Amino acid sequence: MGRKWNNIKEKKALKDKNTSRIYAKFGREIYVAAKQGEPDPEANQALKVVLERAKTYNVPKAIIDRAIEKAKGGADENYSELRYEGFGPNGSMLIVDALTNNVNRTASEVRAAFGKNGGNMGVSGSVAYMFEATAVFGIEEKTADDVLEILMEAELDVRDIIEEEDTVIVYAEPDQFHAVQEALEQAGITEFSIAELTMLAQNEVSLTEEDQAQFEKLVDVLEDLEDVQQVHHNVALDA
């Protein structure tokens, strides 16, 4: 699974370069999670996940607090969670997750992004079956054996634990996110280089230099859309 970790890390690095965009997207996601449940992360597991992810992207506390206060204040903005699937150049596949208050606008923008950048939209289910929903944690200053021991003591059987570039990567089932996080925190691990609920491709593809340039442009255009929260794909970025 090593190359999948590189994809996640690369995606995070690229997003970190555009802080205003990523902060705005997290603000919306935090607002939606807080409004759909309790505004307290200890009583709202969905909100807790979003806040843990936000911490790894260094989202300022002021933005987090503002989004939660907005939800507490009973703001009447309503968002729909949407997922689009599509294809890029030469066998590449993409899943696009969005939060929108205008479904028609978002569908039109996503379709145009695919069509103008060498891709095409697929029907629901045309791509998702090639991906697995996965909880991923990145832990520094620990060894894989240390993390394995912690999780075994907590009676947690995760998918995989690997060590790469001084980082231990834990791949777990999505419904294990909280259990894994709590086990690690109780063992004194409170900082994660990554804490994500993501869609990992079962198999990755490598593209030619020309196709990769076109693919990366497609991803950039999709991620620049206001309503798009995350873009998942099956391309090996370190190819």
C-alpha positions, -999 to +999 in steps of 0.1 A: +000+000+000+030+023+000+023+041-032-013+048-020+002+066+010+024+087-013-008+097-032-025+108-001+006+127+011+011+143-023-026+154-024-023+169+011+009+188+001-008+202-030-038+213-010-015+229+016-002+253-011-037+268-014-046+275+022-075+299+015-093+272-006-088+244+018-098+265+048-130+275+030-138+239+022-132+228+058-154+256+070-183+243+050-177+207+060-175+216+097-207+237+095-226+208+078-213+182+103-221+205+133-256+213+119-265+177+112-257+166+148-246+182+181-221+211+178-200+193+204-174+169+188-175+146+218-212+140+211-209+142+173-186+116+157-189+130+122-178+164+135-150+149+154-136+132+123-138+165+103-120+184+131-092+158+133-087+161+096-088+199+098-060+197+124-037+179+101-042+207+075-035+234+102-070+250+098-070+280+122-091+277+153-110+309+143-123+293+111-134+262+131-151+282+158-169+304+133-183+274+114-195+258+146-210+290+159-228+294+126-244+260+130-253+268+166-269+300+155-294+281+133-282+293+100-306+281+073-280+271+047-287+236+036-262+214+017-265+182-001-237+156-001-230+144-037-206+120-053-197+120-090-177+094-108-157+097-140-127+089-162-096+107-171-069+099-197-058+063-203-076+043-177-075+069-149-106+070-126-119+097-103-144+101-075-155+136-068-172+144-034-191+176-031-212+197-007-236+220-025-266+242-020-273+240-057-273+205-072-278+216-108-249+241-107-225+216-092-234+188-116-230+212-145-196+225-133-182+190-126-194+177-160-178+207-177-145+202-158-144+166-170-154+174-206-129+203-211-099+185-196-097+151-213-122+133-192-158+122-191-185+117-165-196+082-156-228+069-142-232+061-105-212+029-097-190+030-128-159+038-108-167+034-071-165-004-072-127+000-079-121+019-046-124+011-009-135+034+018-105+035+042-094+052+074-057+063+072-035+076+099+001+088+096+022+087+128+057+100+133+083+093+160+069+057+165+078+024+149+054+000+132+060-024+160+051+003+186+018+010+168+010-026+163+014-033+200-008-003+209-036-015+186-033-052+197-036-041+233-068-023+223-080-055+205-081-037+171-073-057+140-067-032+112-060-038+075-023-030+074+005-012+092+035-001+073+065+021+078+076+046+052+099+076+052+099+078+090+062+076+091+040+047+103+009+044+082-022+026+095-049+015+071-082+006+088-118+000+081-138+033+080-159+024+111-126+019+130-116+055+127-126+066+162-114+034+179-080+036+163-077+073+170-087+068+207-063+039+212-034+059+198-043+090+218-046+070+250-011+057+243+001+093+242+000+099+204-020+131+199-004+144+167-011+128+133+006+138+101-025+125+084-059+114+097-083+108+068-114+090+057-107+085+021-114+063-009-083+042-019-080+027-053-077-011-053-053-009-082-033+021-094-023+031-129+008+049-142+004+075-169+028+088-196+042+122-189+017+138-214-013+120-199-002+127-164+000+165-172-035+164-186-048+143-156-033+167-131-049+196-148-083+178-146-078+173-109-067+209-103-098+222-121-121+199-101-105+208-068-108+245-077-146+242-079-162+258-048-185+229-041-160+201-044-146+188-011-123+159-022-111+142-053-100+106-051-082+088-080-063+057-090-032+074-105+002+067-090+015+103-086+051+091-079+053+072-112 
